[in-house]
Amino acid sequence: MAHKLKLKDIGMDSMEILYYERQAARKKAYAAKKRKITKIKERPDIRLRKKPETDVFNISLKKAI
C-alpha cells in the first residue's frame, strides 16, 4: 500500500499504477516459467530413469560438463 502512495505522490493516476503493477507481475511469472522449463530440461529422461542398469547420476554429470 505504501508503494501505491509513493506512486501517487509522483503524479501517477490509478490506470498507470495498474499498468506497471501488471507489467511487474507478468515479468515475474515469465521468469518463474522460464526457470521451471530449464529445470525440467535438466532432468534425465523418464525412460532412462526406469531402467535399472542405467546410471542416472553419470548422465546428469555428462550433461553438466
N, C-alpha and C positions, 0 to 999 in steps of 0.2 A: 504494500500500500504506500509505503514511503517513496518507492521508486516512481509511482504514478504522480505523487505530489511534486516530486522534483521535475518530472517532465512537464507538468502544468506550469511550474514556475518559469520554465524557459519558453513558454508560449505555445506548446503543442495542444491541439484540441483532441477530443476523445477518439476521433477516427484515426488520426496519426498515431496515437498511442496504441490503439488496437492493431494497426498495421505492423508496427515494429515489434509488438509482443508476439504476434503470429509468425512473423518472419524469424524471430529467435527460436520459437517452438519448432518451426519447420527445419531449421538448420540443426537443431539438437536431435530431432527424430531422424534426419538423414544420416548424421554422424553415427547414431546408435545402430541404424540398419546396416551401414557400411561395416562397422566393427563386427556385427553379428555374421554377415556374409563372409568376411575374411576368416573368422573363427571357424565357420563351417567348412570352408575350403581346406583349412589346415588339417582337419581330421582325416584319418585313414578311411578308405572306402569300407562300407559295411560288409561287403563280400570278403574283404581281406581280414576283417576283424573276426568273422565267424570261423575261418579256417584255423584249426588248432596248430598246424605246423608253421604258420606264418608268424614271424616275429614283428609285431606292430611297432615295437619300440625302435627297431633298426630302420623301419620305413620312415617313421617320423623324423629320425635323425638325418636320414639322407635328404629329406625334403628341406630340413633346416639348413643344411650345408649347401 
